[in-house]
Amino acid sequence: KSRLIALKSAFAFLLQSPSKFRSYYSKLTRRGKIILSVQLLALGMIMGAGYKSSVDAKARRANRPVEVGYSTFLDLVDVNGKGHTPGKNPALKLTNVVLSKDRINFRIETDAEKHAKAILDKKLVQSNDVSIRPITPYGERTIYARVPAASQTLMEALRENGVPFRAVSTKGQTAVGNVVRISIIVVYMLFLRRLYKTMGGG
């Protein structure tokens, strides 16, 4: 741990005072130069990968598809293209529907033609009823629903009785993947430590 802190200090020193670092580096032995170079390279790669991961994560969060329950998707299918229903839903349509084995991607848009008819109802407009509001909860983001591994009979029974449902979450698998990546980094750092000891003569 103390060596890692020292290495980070050296890296900061390199960035803040290049000329002083060059002077310090020139005074090192050949073995010392090799060890420091390898460690600085490794630290730079790790920090660069961490920064890239952070930037990529922010970009993914900004454009991450929004998940809805499978029962919600089926409810949307029921009202797709059928106009507004006072007190329940606006005139909408599903677009960009993409089907895979266990997932359905889609977008929700306002059905402009039917929405134009809905806003002619003054009572709905005055009360700002949900049926005359535009579809803007997700902007341009894709929405998806995962298909549950359940029988059609069961899903129909749940829907008939107004019970919402969705597929099992895969967040646990993502967490396992993160643990594996962290483990790889730890193993690599241990390898560098052993290399340092070997090159330093124990």
Residue pairs with C-beta under 8 A, 6 or more apart in sequence:
3 193
3 196
4 189
7 39
7 40
7 43
8 43
10 21
10 36
10 40
11 40
11 43
11 44
13 20
13 21
13 24
14 21
14 40
25 33
25 36
28 36
31 199
31 200
34 199
35 195
35 196
35 199
35 200
38 192
38 195
39 192
39 196
42 188
42 192
46 185
63 141
64 141
65 105
65 141
65 142
65 143
65 144
66 138
66 141
66 142
66 143
66 144
67 143
67 144
67 145
67 146
67 166
68 143
68 144
68 145
68 166
69 145
69 164
69 165
69 166
70 145
70 146
70 147
70 148
70 155
70 165
70 166
70 167
71 155
71 158
71 159
71 163
71 164
71 165
71 166
72 145
72 164
72 166
73 104
73 106
73 145
74 155
74 159
76 92
76 94
76 108
77 94
79 85
79 88
79 89
79 92
80 92
80 93
80 94
81 93
81 111
81 114
83 91
83 111
83 114
83 117
83 118
84 90
84 91
84 114
84 115
84 118
84 131
84 132
85 131
86 121
86 124
86 129
86 131
87 129
87 130
87 131
88 130
88 131
89 130
89 131
90 110
90 115
90 118
90 130
90 131
90 132
90 133
90 134
90 135
91 110
91 111
91 113
91 114
91 115
91 117
91 118
91 131
92 108
92 109
92 110
92 111
92 135
93 108
93 109
93 110
93 111
94 106
94 107
94 108
94 109
95 106
95 107
95 108
95 109
96 105
96 106
96 107
96 142
97 104
97 105
97 106
98 104
98 105
98 106
101 147
102 146
102 147
102 149
102 167
103 144
103 145
103 146
103 147
104 144
104 145
104 146
104 147
105 142
105 143
105 144
106 142
106 143
106 144
107 138
107 140
107 141
107 142
107 143
108 135
108 137
108 138
108 143
109 135
110 134
110 135
115 132
115 134
118 124
118 131
118 132
119 125
119 132
121 132
123 129
124 131
124 132
125 132
145 166
145 167
146 166
146 167
146 170
147 167
148 155
148 165
148 166
148 167
148 168
149 167
149 168
150 165
155 165
158 164
158 165
